[in-house]
Amino acid sequence: MQPMFKWLGIVAAMGISGISMPLPGWAIDDPTGGMDSGQVTTSPDILEPLQPPVTPRATPVRPPESPASTPRATPESSQEPATPAMQQEAVEPRPAQQGTSEVETLLSQGQFLLSSKQYEDALRTYDSALELNSNNADAWIGRGMVLEQLARYDDAIAAIDRATEISPNYSLAWLSRGMVLKQAERFEDALTAFDRALDGNGQWGDNRAADAALNRGSVLWQLDRRDDALASFERALELEPQFALAWYNKATALLILGEYEKAVSAYDSAINSNGQWGLSTGPASAWYNRGLALEQLERYEDAIASYDQALRITPNHTKARQQLARLRQQVQ
């Protein structure tokens, strides 16, 4: 079985959706761990929120090379994490080399169409693959990912359930199921799916066990199981110590919990890491939320410097500009 898909776990900073912030006068970037769709529930809205898992972003399978070229790289060896500023470009599928099955060619085409947001064409392509082989788990996962993008969550879950029936221990299938359930706000079911993914066969496609642990933490936060959520973020970091987004979520959770010194340290680790950020969460969010934590520690000059750095990265970061103006006036 060839794993085919990429799920990105994404978290923003303070203000996890559905949980109020204890910091008066702040708006945090929220950390709920997955693709970028977090809500800020602070009053007023200052923190950048922890963000729940993003909708699936498939990493296109690298198309087969010509017969004279080197063999195709597997997803595991060719993954390129998306960054907030630049998304991975879709790769146009090429004609299959000799020996490549028709189903594999259709899966490659489906991945390309999905990553290009040509959802109806992608759905037809995966259906064509399933007509040739109805027991191909990756085709069912691909179909589910397309349906998730179309907000047809029940149909998406049903498709991915077929993948888990075919391959009951397939980590990628359970991860995909968890992500769809998270999007559908079925948090308890999503938690079960992420647990099954982590206990599975370790075949993740372009993903990693750390992605499942990160999104598991997001779901636990949504369920108001804060200590368990922190432990899950830490598990993601044990698996991938340079996972910037996991550091960011951990820091934001600590910030919301009032652990300001630890939050600053974790934001520093996020900023200094070389690992993957989210689709819209990046260093600017970390610098901004770091400034909020420093304000709580009454380290005002350091907070000003942190807001300045956020604005150097993202000049239109409105919350950082507002916080900076307010703080400068306060320290005069």
Order of alpha helices (4+ residues) and beta strands (2+ residues): beta-beta-alpha-alpha-alpha-alpha-alpha-alpha-alpha-alpha-alpha-alpha-alpha-alpha-alpha-alpha
